[in-house]
Amino acid sequence: MKSITVYCSASSSLDPGYYQTAEVVGRTLAERGIEMVYGGGGVGLMGAAARSCKAAGGRVTGVITEHLMTMEQGWAGCDELMVVESMRERKRLMMERAEGFLVLPGGIGTYEEFFEVLVGRLLEEHEFPIGILNDQDYFAPLRAILEHGIEHRFISAPTLGLVHFGSDPVALIDTLLQAERVEIDPDRFYPARST
């Protein structure tokens, strides 16, 4: 695996522990020789992870919209910073540049990105592993929602196995690096065909 796309918050008003974890993520990616692809921001968890990766000798690729650049949220320290017109294009490029996905705590945009990546995996638009960093138990409700959907048969049970949950950033990154490819069998993964 050469690159991991990281999705996370751009907020600068979070508990300090979240920024510390984001720094560990960036540093670990650099130490593993993994390019960090992310939303191109210099603020929040995005900025913390990107600066940490770069400081540890890693490569950082950012993808940001023109609108966010006008709000001065872009980070000039990226090895490559792509400025695009729309969020659609931004998300597409971030997915295309990835060989794995890592989701850190974030808001609506982060949730949207996670679900788009998961749906893409189910539809075999990519075959890369997905990690959820459950820092400070932030994503416990997300896991509960997925389990709720499985319980009521809106989501197939094997779908949860496509998502690696973990609270230790180093261990979770290593899990993604070692993850074996899962074959998508429609009879198992698509709720309409599951029994």
N, C-alpha and C positions, 0 to 999 in steps of 0.2 A: 504494500500500500504506500502510495507516494503522497497522497493529500487527504486531508479531512476538512470538510466544511463544518464550521462552528456557527451555531445559531444561538443568540443570547440577547440580553437586554442592553439598551443604550442609556438606561437610567443612571443618574449620578447621585441618587438619594436612597441607596439601599443599605442594608446592614453591611458593615465592613467585611464580614466573613465571606460574602459572595464575591467580592473583588479579589480577596486572597485566593479563593479557589480558582477563579478565572486566571489568575497569574500562574498557578500551578499547571493549569491546562496548557497555557501558551508555552511555558518552559518545557513541559514534558513532550509536547509535539516537536519542539526544536531538538531536544535530546534524542528523540527517536528518529530524527531525520525526516519528519513528516511536514510537508508544506501546510500551512494554515490558510484556508480560504474562509473569508468571513464578509460581513456587510460593510466593511470599509470605514467604519466609524472610529473616532478617537476618544469617545466618551463611554461611560458606563462599563459594563462587563466586556463589551467588544473592545474598547480601548485598552483595558487592563490585560486581556488575553493577548492582543496583538503586540503591545509593547513588550510584554514578558517574552513572547516567542522571539521577537526580533532581538531583544537584549541577550538572549541565550544562543544567538547565532542561527536562528531558524529563518525560513522564507515565509513571507506574509503577502498574500494576495487579497486585495479588497475589491468589493463590487458595491458601488453606491450610486444613488440616483442624483441627477442634476439638482433636484429640489433639496435633497438633504445636504448637498455641497453648498448651496446658497445659505443654508442655515449654519454653515461652518462646522459641520459634524464630521467631515472627512479627515482621515489621518494621513499626513504627508509622509510618514515613515514607512509606508508599505513599499515592498519591493516592486509591486505592480498595483496600481489603483485604477480600476476601470470605472468610468463615469458613464452611466446609461440614462436613457430617458424615463423609463418606467420601472415600477416594482416587478412587473411581470418579467421584464428582461433581466432585472437584477437576480430574481429567484432562479430563472432558467440558467444563467451563467454560473451561479453558485452551485447548482446541482450538476451541471455539466463538468465542472472542474473537480468534482469530488470523487473519491474512491471509498469514502466512508462519511458518516454524518454523526455529529455530536451536538446534542441539545443541552444548553445550560439554562438556568432560570431566566425567564423573560415574560413579556406580556403578550398581547393579542397577536402581534406579528410573529413572535417566536412560536406560538401555538399553531398559527396558520402554516408556517414553514414546516413544522414537524409533521402535521397531518398530510401536507402535500407530498413530503418525502415518503411517508408510510404508504399512502395510496399509490405513489409511483412504484414502490417496491412490490406491492400486491399485484399491480398491473404489469409487472416485469419491464418497466421503463428503465430500471436500473437493478443491479443485483448486489448492492453494497450494504454493509451492516449499519445499523442505526443505534446510537447510544443515547440514553437519557441520564444526565447527571443529576441525581436527586439530592442536590445540596440542601442541607438543613430541612430535608423532607419536603421540599417545595413541590415536587411532582407527585406526592402521594395521592392528591385528588385526581390527577390525570390518570394514574394507574387504576384508581377506583372507577373512573368513567369507562375505561376500556373493559374492565372486568364486568361492569354493569351491562355494557353492550353485549358481552359474551353470554352473560346469564340470561338475557332476554332474546338471544339468538339473532341480534342485529350484526354482530361481529363474530367471525369464526374463532374458535379457541386457539388454533395454531397462529393466528395473527399476533398474539401477545409474544410469541416466541421470536418474532422478527425484531423485537425491541429489547435491547440490553439495558436494564436499569442498574444503576450503581451509585453509591455515595462517595466512593474513593476515586478521584479523577485519574490518578496514575493507573490503578487497577482497571478502570473502565476503558481507558485508551488502549491498554494492553489487550483487553478482551476484544476490542474492535479489530486490532491488528491480527489477532489469532482466530477470528471468527471464520467458521466454515460456511461456504455458500449453501443456502437453503433453496431447494427446488420448490417452485410454486405449483402445487397440484390444485387445479381449480376445484376438484371434488372435495378437497380439504379446506381450502382457504376462502372460497366464495360462499357466503352464507346461504344464498339461494340454492346452492347445490349440495350443501352439507346436510347430513342427517342427524 
